[in-house]
Amino acid sequence: MRKKISVLLIMSMLIQLFIGVAPILAEDSNGMNAEPEFVPQLTVTLSPGVATGSTSATITREEAMVMYQRAMEITKLSGSDQDRYLNYTDFAQVSSWAESYVKEVMSAQVFNGTTATTISPKSNLTYAKAAQAIKNLLVKSGLING
């Protein structure tokens, strides 16, 4: 999943920067994802080590926040609510190597908590949360309209 999230994040930013359109996910009337017939399937192969960290099939929320913070550096986005992380009672569960990244991503409101008082740093990141964080990053960076 780590590589898929990396690819989604990079592709969303590149599409917006170079083509000027924001990728969207179509939905049919049943709420299921619709596959547009005119969009060719994209196959991307990444070599090992492209995404820094372990090579597990899942990615935790704190690992994802590190990746998103690195994307924030590319878009020159910085957070304005430096103490936002204090609202979350489980911030102490964040690994020491990820603390500064998590604080920055939370400060910029790219990531939100899983509840009003928890960020669940050790929980696995879902595709829905990854997509929402990509959108938040692009909106907060001024690359797309919210």
SULKA-V708742 format. One record per backbone hydrogen bond with DSSP energy under -0.5 kcal/mol. NH is the residue of the N-H (numbers start at 1). CO is the residue of the C=O. E is the energy in kcal/mol with one decimal. If there is no record, write none. Layout:
# SULKA-V708742
nh;co;e
NH;CO;E
NH;CO;E
This chain:
# SULKA-V708742
nh;co;e
2;56;-0.6
5;1;-2.7
6;2;-2.3
7;3;-2.6
8;4;-2.8
9;5;-2.7
10;6;-2.7
11;7;-3.0
12;8;-2.4
13;9;-1.9
14;10;-2.7
15;11;-3.0
16;12;-2.0
17;13;-2.8
18;14;-2.8
19;14;-0.5
19;15;-2.1
20;15;-1.2
20;16;-0.5
21;15;-0.8
26;24;-0.6
28;32;-2.8
31;28;-1.9
34;26;-1.8
36;34;-0.8
39;36;-1.1
40;38;-0.7
43;41;-0.5
44;42;-0.5
50;47;-1.4
52;50;-0.7
61;123;-2.3
62;121;-2.2
64;60;-2.3
65;61;-2.2
66;62;-1.5
67;63;-1.7
68;64;-2.7
69;65;-2.2
70;66;-1.8
71;67;-1.6
72;68;-2.1
73;69;-1.5
74;70;-1.1
75;71;-1.9
76;72;-0.7
77;72;-2.4
80;107;-1.2
81;107;-1.4
82;80;-0.9
84;81;-2.0
86;83;-1.6
87;84;-2.1
88;85;-1.7
89;87;-0.6
89;117;-2.5
90;117;-0.6
91;88;-1.4
93;90;-1.9
94;91;-2.0
98;95;-1.5
99;95;-0.9
99;96;-0.6
102;98;-2.8
103;99;-2.6
104;100;-1.9
105;101;-2.5
106;102;-2.6
107;103;-2.5
108;104;-1.8
109;106;-1.1
110;105;-2.1
111;105;-0.9
114;118;-1.5
115;118;-1.7
123;120;-1.4
125;59;-3.2
130;126;-2.3
131;127;-2.8
132;128;-2.2
133;129;-2.4
134;130;-2.2
135;131;-2.4
136;132;-2.8
137;133;-2.6
138;134;-2.5
139;135;-2.8
140;136;-3.0
141;137;-1.7
142;139;-1.6
143;138;-2.6
144;138;-1.1
